[in-house]
Amino acid sequence: MSGSSYPGPGTPGWPEPTGPYSDRWRAAFLSGEPERAGRLAVGADHVLLGLLFHASKSPHRGDALRYRMDTYNCAYTAVADAAPTIGITMPVAVKDPLAYQGIEGLTAIA
């Protein structure tokens, strides 16, 4: 994926996952088909942007946004905000659980 704005798969900017889907990730991104890997990366980026947009419109983010503004001097939407939207019901590990207070359906843990 040379010449793109994405880090290369398997590099420090985009490390290889170690979870249960690592074999699928390797097949998709390290298969030696750079054009396919590029299309998949762009597609994944679009999905994440859509989820972040949806999460940013949630009416339950007031407490989290106030905390983020007071603590970090900015109000941002994190990928973890979208966890309930995609059906993740188990606790999600985050750096600062207080930044996720009041987000319905999300259990944030340090």
Phi, psi and omega in degrees: 000040181294147181081001179263172179269004181264144172292158180288142177301137179083004178265170178302330178286341179211074186291154177291133180290160180244000185279195186293345181254015183297326179294323177292321179298314179300316180297324182282317190253344180243023185280354183088012177246083185299327179293318178295315179300321178296317178297319179295320179296316179296318178298316178297321178298318180294319178297314180297318178297321177296317178296318180295320178298314179299314181296325182291341180269000182294134180285355184263016186261003185305309181298317181297316181293321177298316179299315181297320179293315181293322185273316187249000179061029173201153176250119185230163174251125181257156178303323180299334177301331184273355184307312180297329181297325183261012173088014177282115182252346179280161179302143181250125179284127179224165181289319184226093183304330179296337179287357182240013181295138176085358178277110187300130177087358182250127171251106181264133178231155179278000000 
